Amino acid sequence: MTAVSAREHSIDPFGTSSVNDYERLCSDFGIEPFGPMLSKVPEPSLYMRRGIVFGHRDFDRILESMRGRKSFAVLSGIKPTGEFHLGTLMTAKEIIYFQEHGAQTFYCIADVEAYEDNKIAFDRSMKTATDNVADMFALGLDPKKTYIYRQSKENRVKDLAIILARPVTLATLKAVYGERRIGLYLSALIQAGDILLPQLEDFDGPKPTVVPVGIDQDPHLRFTRDLCKVFKRKYGFVLPSSTYHKLIRGLDGSPKMAKRLGNYFTLHDKAETVVEKVSKAFTGGRNTVEEQREHGGVPEKCPVYDICLFHFVESDDAIRKTYHACKAGELLCGEHKEQVIDCVLKFVKEHGRRRRKFLEKAKAVVLAP
Amino acid sequence: MTAVSAREHSIDPFGTSSVNDYERLCSDFGIEPFGPMLSKVPEPSLYMRRGIVFGHRDFDRILESMRGRKSFAVLSGIKPTGEFHLGTLMTAKEIIYFQEHGAQTFYCIADVEAYEDNKIAFDRSMKTATDNVADMFALGLDPKKTYIYRQSKENRVKDLAIILARPVTLATLKAVYGERRIGLYLSALIQAGDILLPQLEDFDGPKPTVVPVGIDQDPHLRFTRDLCKVFKRKYGFVLPSSTYHKLIRGLDGSPKMAKRLGNYFTLHDKAETVVEKVSKAFTGGRNTVEEQREHGGVPEKCPVYDICLFHFVESDDAIRKTYHACKAGELLCGEHKEQVIDCVLKFVKEHGRRRRKFLEKAKAVVLAP
């Protein structure tokens, strides 16, 4: 493991992360850049095509399974602390992408982490999780083909945590996560259990597993991969793979959407809330219309451009046009915001309609013992 | 909590403890001396009568339940790392005493601790536990009236550990247990879960619970009682009570029987092993027969006297006679050893016969999911 501290990049799975330099991050933490992979992926996802998935660990192994139609798994999850927002939406789409490309699919509701880290009681997180799972189904996750579970109810995951704990020293935990309460270390061990769950005999044993996550979750991957090596002989674990997506900027221009900043909207927000939040969003625009006509805008630092790039413009051609129109000073912020608001409202409305249909199903899945 | 460090007394639940001054220990850690209780106990056990149970926490509450025939529980257990020996035998007898005096009885097989602390695989500790439970039944534990479980299979205990973990800081764990691997902290949390298990709704809710243990286990009690206060409002937990017995001396005269010193015999040892170990035991005798006839022996530091006092002489009159005969120089070590060997062999033989009858039953109980 590299000597560079996570703190330097502010990569913190239990906090709010920010990343200024994804390339440096890759080289510091031994994450491979995703770019060179792209041409080998049969049908790259939107995030892959747009460079939003910027890095990976051992994705070659997943690629081999995808191309050879061999068994592999995808696992990711959600911490049930609130409504689906544009950040959780990313992981959702990534899981669905791998499911549609043949992965055995695991969706983890990280209610132990929500409890240990955010003090959210299990009955409350159960309700939130039901909503989240309905969102997942509305987005296209196949209920019949996905193993959805709550950490607090999945004994195999808790038992893995106990087993994996043995060789772990405090020094290791401090190096990876910083000085934390025991509950957070425990939830890190449980996350390691999550990541290895697809490889247990109950799920047909060891196999390549991809974990698509935001870069802030990389400490969990590093920790799990190190443990995986220790227990390889006993369990035959294949080292889990991961992909890393960039973090979507907050509407206030800050590097990440965060609950405590209120700098995002959720998929459940009312139309007027969405309109207000996008209207007031920070942009990559200039101080005056004249300046912007002359020098163009700066989409690279614009959260309004970000939400198009990450979510609301499906066509790569269309997003390219938006980018160049902004750079050329042809597309001004006000106009762009109006376009974006239209897209968002259309999506939110359609999504809301779909998710209502899945609420009962979601409830049954989350309540299942 | 007192500022005196456990290290000063070498009270270490994960190691080998020694205690030179039980009185000072009581005052340093806020353990109440048991003596003043004795006259109030309706039928005090052998260990209580002989001052082997020297301290307690909140035993008044248990006494009240015993006298008023109100509901209370006893919980203790065994770390399944080897055969039953004279140390584990003590806890066994204490549990049985409280069971016979009306306690709802819980017997915990601490296989998670055996795994985290002693690296013993779960399938191996299962076999050891089967033997240990057969010993318990042979000693008089009522299979029908005891809830016997393995930590690794008791999800309620593991879930309690997760719940209890949240407010616990590393500083607290270090203060109570010293700097340890996470696995040992995790097993401390699971022990706290064990101690509170009898108070869950599944077992008819909050109630006084007595945990009879060796003084080396007191850190678990202090830790659990502190947590209990934090979760009192949510669960209505009654602060658990405990009794503390002195540690039985090793046959080499060292303060505790310990596997790595080989200074004890087990209930499964062959007759010739028992004979050899007791024959070679350190005693409180003098250098020469003449000196001993003149000054008498020192039973207070004699492990051969200890095993009579703790285990093999039921009658208080008989043990008193032995004590005075030794002090008066009438009973010499060789003769006493012969008496003791007879007692031990008789006990071991009878016990072996009884335990063989219980092996199948024990297997069924330990294997039960």
Contacts between the chains, C-beta under 8 A, distances in Angstrom:
chain1	res1	chain2	res2	distance
A	112	B	162	5.9
A	115	B	162	7.4
A	115	B	163	7.6
A	115	B	166	6.6
A	116	B	162	7.7
A	116	B	165	6.5
A	116	B	166	5.5
A	119	B	166	7.0
A	152	B	159	7.1
A	152	B	162	7.1
A	155	B	155	5.7
A	155	B	158	7.7
A	158	B	155	7.7
A	158	B	158	5.5
A	158	B	159	7.9
A	158	B	162	7.4
A	159	B	152	7.1
A	159	B	158	7.9
A	162	B	112	5.9
A	162	B	115	7.4
A	162	B	116	7.7
A	162	B	152	7.1
A	162	B	158	7.4
A	162	B	186	6.7
A	163	B	115	7.7
A	165	B	116	6.5
A	165	B	181	7.8
A	165	B	182	5.3
A	165	B	183	4.1
A	165	B	186	5.2
A	166	B	115	6.6
A	166	B	116	5.6
A	166	B	119	7.0
A	166	B	181	7.5
A	166	B	183	4.6
A	167	B	181	7.8
A	167	B	183	7.8
A	168	B	181	6.4
A	168	B	182	4.8
A	168	B	183	6.7
A	169	B	181	5.4
A	169	B	182	7.4
A	170	B	170	7.4
A	170	B	179	6.6
A	170	B	180	7.4
A	170	B	181	6.8
A	170	B	182	6.4
A	173	B	182	6.1
A	179	B	170	6.6
A	180	B	170	7.4
A	181	B	165	7.8
A	181	B	166	7.4
A	181	B	167	7.8
A	181	B	168	6.4
A	181	B	169	5.5
A	181	B	170	6.9
A	182	B	165	5.3
A	182	B	168	4.8
A	182	B	169	7.4
A	182	B	170	6.4
A	182	B	173	6.1
A	182	B	182	7.7
A	182	B	185	5.6
A	182	B	186	8.0
A	182	B	189	7.2
A	183	B	165	4.1
A	183	B	166	4.6
A	183	B	167	7.9
A	183	B	168	6.7
A	185	B	182	5.6
A	185	B	185	8.0
A	186	B	162	6.7
A	186	B	165	5.2
A	186	B	182	8.0
A	186	B	186	6.7
A	186	B	189	7.7
A	189	B	182	7.2
A	189	B	186	7.7
